[in-house]
């Protein structure tokens, strides 16, 4: 893999994702907003992060909570004004915090001016999207939607439009050069305002080779015609040449259904496409084809996947949760007996791996999945659509309830728990989504006062990472160990560190490497014939 002689700011950055709707509400309407984010910048600075990944704040009807954009150059009034956004960029910059914005360009909202003009028959804007007739049958082709059901919806005029996601999110036609000009203008608009880059939503599906029928597939029929196409690679290189390379940007792609070979093509520095990508394989470690149907989670498989991707990418994008995934402590830990230790372990692992670590809001205090009482508490459009699909499969209400409540994206979207008050310090009004009752003991205020809390463990681990050349710049190598214990080295010219992670609820005896324990869950500088307690994380230093 190619390496660059010029040091890039993002290669040692720690990035914190903010889902604005759930972060902090400044005006009591129950919805997080940009002034609320501004009010918490000192907290983020104290935590030690270097950049914010900001989920969409653009104008949107909010059907998919901002991922259905109706105006790319304006701010959703629920979140504030453009003046608020300018103030956020400016104040973050003064604190040394960069802003990375979400870039959603596979589709727009069906309320976007372009789509409305297309529906009205304007030929220029009809070519911005994929409109087709039924060709004498019910749908133009047999493609399926990521959100369940068909990827085509009928208009009042009797034709159909393509949407790989919700029917409120029509796909853009990237064969049209006007779409390219529109979207590069959007990128330049925000980069000129001083943001530092983009997280590119579902970037590897934006270019459709053709609209032919696809091979039948349980999850995504038709994907061979739009997944990782050559046209997509060409588009990304053009974005880089025409826009991104003109600024000191960080560009991370969300790449769905990706494998190592695809990822290497997208991130090879010589190809000049993306800086890195989010992969999903570790998030699907307990899934049966689709995430809604679960199988037993095996830490050994999780470890093998992480190790594979550590050896695949030059700079991996490392994460264990985000706005689309359940909380990591529920996913990979044990919230019944080892909630705190699980959260600390996942912190230590994420911040020890080679690459760019991403922390999702609330992860740093060990927030857990929502405690929803039923499907009526769920607001997520994906969950709603999947519920309808499950109904068509004749699944009972109790089965649908169980599957959706444990897997819905809303599990990660419950408001951040700043304190133990009724509104959790998030809002003085009625929150848009139910706040978890465990705010009484999982909250920023209480954890800030406890030197042994998850929050203070995060601060210590971030500080440790920033002071360690081995973790920031060193090599990575997995060490042989029991299958559900993850041991690996991070090594630079100056130091060699052994990272120990027991991802189980049992004591594990492993071989001891190195001289002394310098960081961990317990802080005990003892070997115990090197027994790792449940969900224990330790860093051991060794002389080179």
RAKA-V777801 format. One record per residue. RES is the residue in one letter. PHI is phi in degrees with one decimal (NA if undefined). OMEGA is omega in degrees with one decimal (none if undefined). BURIAL is # if it has 9 or more other ideal C-beta (glycine too) atoms within 8 Angstrom, else .. Layout:
RES PHI OMEGA BURIAL
RES PHI OMEGA BURIAL
This chain:
X NA -178.8 .
X -74.7 173.7 .
X -122.9 -177.0 .
X -104.1 177.6 .
X -78.9 179.4 .
X -97.3 -179.0 .
X -70.8 -179.2 .
X -102.0 -171.8 #
X -57.5 -171.9 #
X -78.6 -174.2 #
X -67.1 176.0 .
X -116.0 -176.5 .
X -80.9 169.0 #
X -111.7 -170.4 #
X -113.3 -175.9 #
X -113.4 -179.7 #
X -87.6 174.8 #
X -112.0 171.3 #
X -99.4 -164.4 #
X -53.2 -176.3 #
X -59.5 -173.1 #
X -115.6 -172.9 #
X -87.5 -179.5 #
X -159.5 -178.0 #
X -100.6 -176.3 #
X -92.5 -171.7 .
X -121.8 173.2 .
X 77.7 178.9 .
X -89.6 176.9 .
X 87.8 -178.4 #
X -121.0 176.8 #
X -59.4 -174.5 #
X -149.4 -176.6 #
X -67.5 174.6 #
X -57.4 175.8 #
X -63.6 176.8 #
X -61.9 179.9 #
X -56.9 -177.6 #
X -65.4 -177.9 .
X -102.8 178.5 #
X -58.4 176.5 #
X -59.9 176.4 .
X -61.4 -179.2 .
X -66.2 176.7 #
X -61.6 -180.0 #
X -66.4 177.1 .
X -63.0 175.5 #
X 109.8 -178.0 #
X -77.6 -177.0 #
X -108.3 -177.3 #
X -152.2 175.8 #
X -111.3 164.1 #
X -93.1 -175.4 #
X -101.5 174.1 #
X -61.3 -164.9 #
X -54.8 173.7 #
X -119.2 -178.6 #
X -67.9 174.0 #
X -56.1 -175.4 #
X -163.8 171.6 #
X -71.3 173.0 .
X 79.6 -179.9 #
X -64.4 174.9 #
X -115.4 176.5 #
X 48.8 172.7 #
X 99.4 177.6 #
X -87.0 170.4 #
X -119.5 -167.9 #
X -94.9 179.6 #
X -103.8 176.2 #
X -158.6 -175.1 #
X -74.7 -176.7 #
X -112.5 175.5 .
X -139.2 -177.9 .
X -102.9 174.7 #
X -60.6 -179.1 #
X -56.4 175.6 .
X -60.5 -177.1 .
X -96.1 -179.2 #
X 133.5 -175.4 #
X -125.3 175.0 .
X -63.7 176.3 .
X -62.9 175.6 .
X -62.0 -179.4 #
X -65.1 177.3 #
X -60.8 179.9 #
X -68.1 177.2 #
X -61.3 -179.8 #
X -60.4 -177.4 #
X -66.7 -176.9 #
X -70.2 176.0 #
X -62.7 179.8 #
X -60.0 179.7 #
X -63.8 178.5 .
X -91.5 -179.7 #
X 78.3 179.6 .
X -110.5 179.9 #
X -91.4 179.4 #
X -115.2 173.4 #
X -112.8 -176.4 #
X -99.2 173.1 #
X -71.3 177.0 #
X -120.9 -174.5 #
X -110.2 -172.1 #
X -125.7 171.1 #
X -74.5 -174.6 #
X -150.6 170.6 #
X -116.6 167.9 #
X -75.9 173.7 #
X -71.4 176.1 #
X -97.1 175.5 #
X -64.2 -179.5 #
X -55.1 -179.0 .
X -62.3 -177.2 #
X -70.7 178.1 #
X -63.7 176.2 #
X -67.3 177.8 #
X -64.3 177.9 #
X -62.3 180.0 #
X -77.6 175.1 .
X 100.9 179.6 .
X -65.8 -175.7 .
X -63.1 178.7 .
X -59.8 -174.0 .
X -85.3 173.1 #
X -62.2 179.7 #
X -80.4 172.3 #
X -76.5 -174.8 #
X -129.9 177.9 #
X -106.2 173.8 #
X -106.4 178.8 #
X -145.2 171.9 #
X -89.5 -174.6 .
X -81.1 -179.5 #
X 53.5 178.2 .
X 77.7 177.1 .
X -133.8 -170.7 .
X -71.1 -177.4 .
X -132.4 178.9 #
X -61.4 174.0 #
X -152.5 -173.0 #
X -99.4 -175.7 #
X -66.0 175.9 #
X -103.8 179.6 #
X -94.5 174.4 #
X -59.8 -177.1 .
X -93.8 -179.6 #
X 95.6 179.8 #
X 82.3 -177.8 .
X -78.4 179.4 .
X -93.5 -179.5 #
X -129.7 173.5 #
X -128.6 -176.6 .
X -88.2 176.6 .
X -92.2 177.4 #
X -64.5 179.9 .
X -83.0 176.3 .
X 96.8 175.2 .
X -96.4 -175.0 #
X -123.3 172.2 #
X -127.6 -176.0 #
X -85.7 172.4 #
X -147.9 178.1 #
X -69.5 179.1 #
X -117.0 -177.9 #
X -70.2 175.3 #
X -68.7 174.2 .
X -90.1 -176.3 #
X -131.7 -179.3 #
X -65.3 -177.9 #
X -74.1 176.1 #
X -80.7 179.1 #
X -95.7 -176.5 #
X -79.9 169.1 #
X -75.3 -176.7 .
X -87.8 -178.8 #
X -61.4 178.3 .
X -66.0 177.1 #
X -63.8 177.5 #
X -59.9 -178.9 #
X -64.1 179.4 .
X -61.9 -173.2 #
X -76.6 174.8 #
X -68.2 174.0 #
X -64.5 176.9 .
X -62.4 -180.0 #
X -58.9 -179.0 #
X -63.6 179.5 #
X -56.3 -176.5 #
X -78.7 177.3 #
X -65.3 176.4 #
X -66.3 177.2 .
X -77.5 175.0 #
X 110.0 175.4 #
X -74.4 -170.2 #
X -105.2 179.5 #
X 156.2 -174.7 #
X -138.9 163.2 #
X -100.8 -171.2 #
X -92.6 -175.9 #
X -66.8 178.7 #
X 32.3 -169.6 #
X -66.9 -174.7 #
X -89.3 175.6 #
X -122.2 -169.5 #
X -72.9 -175.0 #
X -107.7 179.8 #
X -94.7 179.4 #
X -62.4 -179.0 .
X -162.0 -179.2 .
X -116.6 179.2 #
X -74.0 174.8 .
X -56.2 178.5 .
X -104.5 174.0 #
X -67.3 -178.7 .
X -61.5 179.7 .
X -144.4 -174.4 #
X -58.3 -175.5 .
X -93.7 -169.9 .
X -139.7 175.4 #
X -64.0 178.9 #
X 104.3 -171.1 #
X -66.1 179.2 #
X -64.2 -179.0 .
X -94.8 -178.9 #
X -141.1 -175.4 #
X -91.1 176.0 #
X 57.5 -178.7 #
X -76.2 175.1 #
X -60.0 178.4 .
X -62.7 176.2 #
X -65.3 177.8 #
X -59.0 179.4 #
X -60.9 179.3 #
X -62.1 -177.9 #
X -63.5 177.4 #
X -62.4 177.7 #
X -66.4 175.6 #
X -55.9 -177.8 #
X -65.0 -178.3 #
X -64.0 -171.5 .
X -84.7 -173.4 .
X -130.5 -168.0 #
X -58.8 -177.2 #
X -68.0 179.9 .
X -81.7 -179.7 .
X -129.1 176.7 .
X -87.1 -171.3 .
X -96.0 165.4 #
X -119.1 -177.8 #
X -122.0 177.5 #
X -115.3 -177.8 #
X -103.9 165.5 #
X -86.4 -173.8 #
X -118.1 -174.3 #
X -80.5 176.8 #
X 50.8 -173.6 .
X -98.8 173.8 #
X -119.3 -176.8 .
X -55.5 -179.5 .
X -64.4 176.6 .
X -60.3 -176.3 #
X -63.1 179.5 #
X -62.8 178.7 #
X -63.9 -178.1 #
X -70.3 -170.7 #
X -117.2 176.9 #
X -57.8 -173.7 #
X -60.3 179.7 #
X -68.9 -179.1 .
X -81.5 176.3 #
X 57.9 175.6 .
X -113.7 -179.2 #
X -97.5 175.3 #
X -77.8 176.6 #
X -161.3 -179.7 #
X -136.3 166.6 #
X -85.0 173.3 #
X -104.6 -171.9 #
X -119.4 -170.5 #
X -57.5 -179.5 #
X -69.5 178.5 #
X -74.2 -179.5 .
X -99.4 -173.5 .
X -63.4 -179.2 #
X -114.4 -177.3 .
X -103.5 172.4 #
X -103.0 179.8 .
X 68.6 175.3 .
X -118.3 -169.9 .
X -67.3 -175.0 .
X -73.0 -178.9 #
X -108.4 -170.1 #
X -100.0 168.6 .
X -127.3 -176.6 .
X -62.1 177.5 .
X -82.3 177.7 #
X -117.4 179.2 .
X -55.0 -178.4 #
X -61.7 178.4 .
X -70.4 175.9 .
X -56.4 -179.4 #
X -63.4 179.8 #
X -60.4 -179.5 .
X -66.8 179.7 #
X -60.3 179.6 #
X -61.1 179.2 #
X -59.2 -176.7 #
X -75.2 172.8 #
X -62.7 -179.7 #
X -94.5 -178.7 .
X -94.9 -171.7 #
X -99.6 175.4 #
X -63.0 177.6 .
X -136.1 -179.5 #
X -67.0 169.6 #
X -96.4 -172.2 #
X -100.9 179.3 #
X -159.3 176.2 #
X -122.6 173.8 #
X -160.4 172.5 #
X -160.8 -174.8 #
X -68.7 -178.9 #
X -104.3 -174.6 .
X -123.0 175.0 #
X -69.2 -179.0 #
X -65.4 -172.5 #
X -65.2 -178.7 #
X -68.0 172.4 #
X -77.7 -174.0 #
X -74.0 -170.7 #
X -117.9 -178.3 #
X -117.8 -179.5 #
X -134.7 -175.3 #
X -82.3 -178.1 #
X -80.7 -176.4 .
X -113.6 -171.3 .
X -131.7 -178.0 #
X -55.6 -175.8 #
X -66.4 -178.8 .
X -66.4 177.7 #
X -60.6 -177.9 #
X -63.9 179.2 #
X -68.4 177.3 #
X -59.0 -178.1 #
X -65.1 173.7 #
X -60.0 -177.5 #
X -60.7 179.8 #
X -64.5 -178.0 #
X -57.5 -174.9 #
X -85.3 176.9 #
X -102.7 -177.0 #
X -70.3 176.0 #
X -75.1 178.1 #
X 127.1 -178.2 #
X -101.4 179.0 #
X -83.8 175.7 #
X -113.4 176.5 #
X -113.4 -179.9 #
X -94.9 -176.6 #
X -47.9 -179.4 #
X 87.3 178.0 #
X -61.3 -175.7 #
X -72.1 173.3 #
X -115.0 177.3 #
X 78.3 178.5 #
X -58.8 -176.3 #
X -110.2 175.2 #
X -54.7 177.7 #
X -62.5 176.0 #
X -104.9 -177.6 .
X -66.8 -178.0 #
X -85.8 -178.9 .
X -170.6 -177.2 .
X -64.2 179.5 #
X -66.5 178.0 .
X -79.5 -175.1 #
X -85.6 -179.2 #
X -112.4 -171.4 .
X -71.8 -178.6 #
X -64.0 178.5 #
X -60.6 179.4 #
X -62.6 178.6 #
X -61.7 -178.7 #
X -65.2 178.4 #
X -66.0 176.8 #
X -59.5 178.2 #
X -65.4 178.1 #
X -64.1 178.9 #
X -66.1 175.9 #
X -61.3 -179.9 #
X -64.9 176.5 .
X -85.7 176.5 .
X 67.5 173.9 .
X -73.6 -177.8 .
X -70.5 179.6 .
X -60.0 -177.9 .
X -65.2 178.1 .
X -68.7 178.8 #
X -60.9 179.6 #
X -59.5 -178.7 #
X -62.7 -176.8 .
X -64.4 -175.3 #
X -76.4 -177.8 #
X -63.4 -178.0 #
X -85.8 -172.3 #
X -124.3 -176.3 #
X -56.1 176.2 #
X -61.8 179.5 #
X -64.0 176.8 #
X -58.9 179.9 #
X -96.2 -173.8 #
X -106.3 176.2 #
X -63.8 -174.8 #
X -56.9 177.5 #
X -61.3 -176.1 #
X -96.7 -176.4 #
X -81.5 175.5 #
X -151.8 -173.5 #
X -94.9 -179.4 #
X -68.1 -176.9 .
X -56.3 178.4 .
X -91.4 177.1 #
X 59.0 -176.9 #
X 73.5 178.1 #
X -81.3 -176.2 #
X -151.1 171.3 #
X -98.1 -178.6 .
X -109.5 177.9 #
X -88.5 -176.0 .
X -66.2 -178.2 #
X -63.7 179.9 #
X -137.3 -175.6 #
X -54.1 175.2 #
X -82.5 -178.6 #
X -67.0 -179.9 #
X -64.0 179.7 .
X -74.8 171.4 #
X -57.5 -179.4 #
X -62.6 178.3 .
X -131.2 174.0 .
X -106.9 178.7 #
X -160.2 -174.6 #
X -63.7 -174.7 #
X -59.2 -178.6 #
X -68.0 -177.9 #
X -70.6 177.4 #
X -64.1 -176.1 #
X -88.3 -176.5 .
X -102.8 -175.2 #
X -65.7 179.9 .
X -100.3 -176.0 .
X -73.9 175.0 #
X -61.3 -179.5 #
X -57.5 -179.4 #
X -72.9 171.7 #
X -64.9 176.4 #
X -57.9 -179.5 #
X -60.3 -179.8 #
X -66.1 -178.7 #
X -68.9 176.8 #
X -62.9 178.1 #
X -62.7 179.0 #
X -62.3 -179.3 #
X -58.5 -176.9 #
X -67.2 179.1 #
X -97.2 -175.9 .
X -108.7 176.2 #
X -65.5 -178.3 #
X -63.3 -178.9 #
X -76.7 -177.2 #
X -73.9 -171.3 #
X -131.2 -171.3 .
X -79.8 177.6 #
X -77.1 178.2 .
X -124.3 174.5 #
X -152.4 176.4 .
X -77.5 179.2 #
X -107.4 179.5 #
X -57.8 -176.7 .
X -165.4 172.4 #
X -53.7 -170.2 .
X -58.2 -178.1 .
X -103.4 170.8 #
X -116.5 -176.0 #
X -104.2 175.7 #
X -123.5 178.2 #
X -148.0 178.8 #
X -107.6 165.5 #
X -123.0 -169.9 #
X -135.2 172.7 #
X -119.6 177.9 #
X -63.3 -172.7 .
X -99.5 -175.4 .
X -152.3 172.5 #
X -125.9 179.0 #
X -115.0 171.6 #
X -105.9 -179.4 #
X -104.6 -179.5 #
X -112.5 179.0 #
X -136.0 173.9 #
X -94.2 -174.2 #
X -91.8 -177.8 #
X -128.5 177.7 #
X -94.0 -178.7 .
X -123.0 171.4 .
X -67.0 179.8 .
X -132.8 175.2 #
X -94.4 -178.3 .
X -134.1 178.7 #
X -73.1 -179.7 .
X -92.0 175.7 .
X -117.9 173.5 .
X 95.5 -171.6 #
X -106.9 -174.9 .
X -158.1 177.2 .
X -81.3 -177.6 #
X -118.8 179.3 .
X -159.5 176.2 #
X 172.4 -179.5 #
X -57.7 -169.5 #
X -103.5 -179.6 .
X 74.8 -179.5 .
X -88.5 179.6 .
X -90.6 -178.3 .
X -143.3 -174.5 .
X -93.1 -177.8 .
X 52.6 -172.5 .
X 56.0 -171.5 .
X 47.2 172.2 #
X -100.6 175.4 #
X -93.5 176.9 #
X -76.5 -179.4 #
X -53.6 177.7 #
X 54.9 179.3 #
X -86.8 176.1 #
X -123.7 176.9 #
X -141.7 170.9 #
X -116.8 -178.9 #
X -117.8 -179.8 #
X -97.3 179.0 #
X -133.2 174.3 #
X -71.1 179.6 .
X -88.1 none .
